Amino acid sequence: MNRLSRYLLGELLVPLGVWVAFMFLLLFVMQFLRGTDVLLGSSVTLVDMARLLAYLAPHFLMMALPIAFLLAILLGLGRLGEDRELVALQALGIGPVRLLAAPMGIAVALSALMLVITSTAQPWGLAGLKVLVSEVIRKNAVGDVKSGVFYEDLSNLTLYAEQVSSDGKWTNVLLHDDREANSPLLVLAQRGQVGTSTSGEVLRFALEAGEVHRSAGRETEEYSIIRFDQAEISVGVGASMGKRSRFSFSREELTPGELMEAAREAEAQGEDARMYRMALHSRLGSALAPIAFALLGTPLAMGRRQSGRAWGYLLTLGGYVLYYLLGRVFEQMGQKGQMPVGLAGQMANLVFVAVGLVALYRVSRSGTVK
């Protein structure tokens, strides 16, 4: 590695690290604010918050690395242009193609890292996040149920206990289950608590000495009462996770192998497998985004005529929004079968690469900033 490459790497890696840290913190705060109903429960501990950060870190890195890299290119190389260093390099016979080597080296390294993250750490983190949030919801159901207060944090369920002991046991319990709107349940019990068999995404209420009231529907007068000595009501917390915390990532929780397996199963059942294959190729396209950003951002940073960091911020924001919109448009086209899913996953990158090559050619012909 020659001295020029080391110098350019220094100019790019420092702002890259700063912007990755800033974007990571921003994304974490935004996600935390979206999930305050769950994450600020009385039973949440610092260990839970540490696990949350660890599970979300791969997902946030996948989002932060491309935009931070584009910012580093436009601001890092832009500073060289403002200080007339690019003009000096051009006078020494160093053209834009040679200056592209350092950004491309970083881009290839970032793309390789993102391929590893999206194939392993990101699915692991999102799957672990789902389990963590379900655990927190269960713990909140134990700690947040107060004497004489209606607890409504579970989707389509209302829980009330006249008395709550220090060990989490309830007295004179009312549970209204509205999951089936046409025939809601009203459960009354003398005693209750969160069941000890609670696990996974299922929350179980263990009730004693009570009765279940159920109406057959609004269009009929049928009404049934069932008395019990012991009963257990199971509640899936998945709906509550979506309603309260908004931690929902669906297909992003699957590894590439699991996506391919899901696609094969869908085809075997005669269903459309394009959405699974599209999800896989979209991940690949996102991982290769730094290469496209390097090819586009480098000539734009070298060829701009006006100075000022505001230009770099504006161009980065506009470029990333355009990339995201193009990706979504081509992804929809791939899912609808309007183009091959492999091509749809890479079209946004191909568009940026094409524009970048044109910009690089023009900068090579006209020179860098004057």
N, C-alpha and C positions, 0 to 999 in steps of 0.2 A: 504494500500500500504506500503510495507516494505522499509527499507532504500536502499536496492540494487536497487529496481525498480525505486525509485526516482532518484538515482544517474545515472542510465542508461538513464532515460528519459531526464535528464539534458544534458547528453552527446549527445543525438540525436536531441533534440528539437532546441537547439541553432544553430547547422549547418543546420538543416532543414529550419529554418527561413531565415538564410543568403542566402542559395542556392535558395530558392523560390523567394526571392527578386531579386537576380541576374538573374535568368532565366526569371522572369517576365520582367525585364528591357531589357534584350537581345531580347526577343520576340517582345516587343513593338517597339524597335528601328528597328528591321528587317522589321516588318510590316509597320512601318512609311516610311521607305526608299522605300518599294515597292509601296506606294501610294503617293509619293511626287507630282506627276502631279496634283493630286486633292487636297491634304492637304496643299500644299504651294501656293494655289491660292490667289489672291488679296483680296477675300471676306471672307477668313477663319478667325475666331476669336478665342480667348482663350476659350470662352464658347464651341465652336465646338470641340476644342482639348480635353477639359474636358469630353464632352459627348463621344468622341471617346474612351478615356481611360476607361470610365465607361462601355461602351458597349463591349469592347474587354477584360476587366478584367476576366469575367467568363471563356471565351474561353482560355485565356492564363493560368489561374490557372489549367484548366484541362490538359494542356500540361506540365506545370512546376512541379506540385506536385509529379507525379511519379518519374521523373528523379532526382528531388531534394531529395526525400526520399531515393532513392537508394544511392545517393552520401553521405547522412548523415549516413546511415548504414555503408557503406564501410570505410568512413573516421573516423566516430565517434568510432565504435568498433575497427577499425584498429589502432587508437591511443592507445586504451587500450592494444592491443596486443604489440605494440611497447614499451610501458612503462612496460610491463610484468605484468600488472594488471590482465590479464586473467589467467596467470599462477598462480598467488596468489589466485584467486577465485577458480580455479580448485583444488588447494591444500586444500582449505576449503570445498571441496565436492560439489561445485556449478557447475553443468554441463551445457552443451550448451542448453539443453531444457529449463532450468530455465532462462538462459540469453535471450532466444527467447521471453519471455513474454512481455518485454517492447517494442521491435520493433513491435510485433504483435498487441499490444494495440494501438500503434500509427497508424499502418496500417489499422486496423478496423475503427478507427475514420476518417482517411483520405478517406477511401472508402465510408463511410456514407456521408461525406461532398461532395465527387465527385458525388455520386448518386443524391444528392439534386441539385447540380449545373447543371449537365447534363440534368436533368428533367425540370428545371425551369429557372435558371438565364442564362445559355448558350443560349438556343433558344431565350429568350427575348433579350439578348444582340446582337446576330447576326441579328435578325430581326430589332432591332433599328438601328444597324449599317448600314443596307441597306438603311433605310429611311434617315439617316444622310448623307450618301455619296451622295444620289440623291439630297438632299437639297443643299449640298455644290456645286455639279455640276451646279445646277440651279443658285446659287448665283454667281459662277464664270462666267457663261455665261453672266451675267449682268455686272459684274465688270471687266472682262478680255477682253471684246470686245473693241478694241481701234480704233480710227479714222485712216483709211487708212491701216489697218493691217488685214490680213486674220486670222480668228479664226477657228482652225481645231481640237479642243479638243473633239468635238462630233463625234461619230462614223459615218463614211460615209456622213458627212455633212461639208460643208465649208461655213462660214459666213463672209461677208465683208460689212462694212459701211463706207461711205466716211466721214461722220461727226458723232460724238457721243457727245451728250450734257451731262451736269453734272448730270441730272436726269435720264440718261440711255436711252434716246430716240435717234433713229438712223435716218440718212438722206441718201438717195440714197443707198439703201440696195441691196446686191446681195446674194442670197442663192442658193447653188448648192447641190441638194439632190441626192446622188448616192446609196441610199439604194436598189433600184431596178436597178441592173447593166445594164439590157437590155433596160431600158427606163428611163434614168435619167431626173431629173427636174432641170430647171434653173428658178429661181424666181427673178424678178426685181421689186422693189417697191421704191416709193419716201420716205416713212416713215415707221418706224417699232420700235418695242420694245418687251421685254419679256412680254407675256400676264399675266394679273392679275389673271387669272383663273388657273395658273400653280399650280399643287398639285401632291402629290404622286410621282410616277416615270415617270411622263409625263411633258415635257417641251414644252410650247406653245409660238410660235412667232406670235404676232399680227402685220400684215402688212397692209398698206394702199396705194391705188392708184398705182397699178402695174399690172404686167402681168406674166403669167406662160408659159414657153416654154418647150415643151415636144416632144421628138422624139419617134416614135413607135418602134424603134429598128434599129440595124445596117443593117439588111437585107432588109429594106424597106426605101423608101424616104419620107414616111409620116411624117408630122411635124405639130404640132398643137400649137396655141397660144390662151390663155384664158386671157382676161383682167378682172380686178376686182377693186372694190372700197375699199372693206375691205375683208381680208382673215386671216385665222388662221391656222398655220401649227403646228401639234403636233409631238413631237419627244420623243420616249421612251429613257430614260437615262440608262436603264438596260445594254444595249450593251456597252455604254460608260463606265459604272462602271467596267465591265469586262475588257475592253480594256485599260483604263487609270489607274484604281486603283488596279485591281486584288483582290478586296474584294469579294470573291465568296466562299460561304459555302454550298449552296444548301440544302441538306436534314438535315444538322446540325441545320438549323433554325427552324425545326419542333420539337414540344414537343413529348414525347412518345405517348401520346394520338392521336396526329395528324398523327404520323407515322402509328399507327394501323388503323386509319380511312382511310388513303391513301391506305394501304394494302387491306382493305376490299373493297374500291371502285375499285381498280385495279382488284381484283378477280371478282367482280360483272360485270365488263366490259370484262371479259375474258382475262385480261392481266396478266403478271407475277408480282406477289407481293413480290417476294423474296428479291428484293433490299431494300424495305422498312423494311421488317422484319430483314434483315441482318444489316441494319443501326441501328436498335433498339438494337439488341444483341451485336453489336460492341461497342456501348456506354456502355452497361452493363459490357462488358469485360474490357474496358478501366478504368471504375470506380473501378473494383476489382483488378487492376494491383498492387496497393501497397501491398496487401496481398501476392501475388506471389513474389514480390520483397523482402518482409520481409523474407519469407521462404527460398529464394535463397541467398540473400545478407548476412544474419546473419551467416550461417556456412562458407561462403566464407571469410568473414572478420575475423572470429575466427580461421580459419584453414590455412591461408596463412603463408608461411614461410619467405617471403622477405618483408622488410620494405620499407617505402617511399610512399609519397602521390601520386606519378606518377602512381603507380600500381593501386591505387583506382580510379583515374581519367580514366585510360585506361580501366579498367574493367567495370566501369559505362557506358562509351561511347559504348563499345562493347556490353554490355548486353542490353542497350536500343535499339541500332540499330538492334540487333538480335530479340528483342521482337517486334519491329515495323515491321520487315520483315516477321516474322512468322504471325503476325496479318494480314498483307496484303495478304499473301498467303492463309491463311485459310478463309479470307473474300471472296476472289475471288472464292474459292472452294464452299463456301456457296451460293454465288450468282449464280453459275453455276449448283447448285443442286447436287454437288458431295458429300456433307455431310449435315446433318441437320443444319439449320442456328443457332439454339441454341448452338449446339456443336461447330460450327465454330467460334462463337463469344468468346468462352471460351478456345479454344485450346491452344492459346499462354500462357494463365495463367496456364493451366494444365501442359504444358511442363515445365514451370519454376518451378511449385510446385513439379513435379516429380523429377527434377534435384536437387531441394533444399532439398527434403526429403532424397535423396541418400547422398548428401553432409553432411547433419545433422547427418545421421547415421555414416558416416565415421569419422566425427569429434568426435562424442560421443565415438567411439571405440578407436581412436588414440589420443584423447586429443586435446587441443588448441595449439596455437603456442608454440614452444619450445624456 
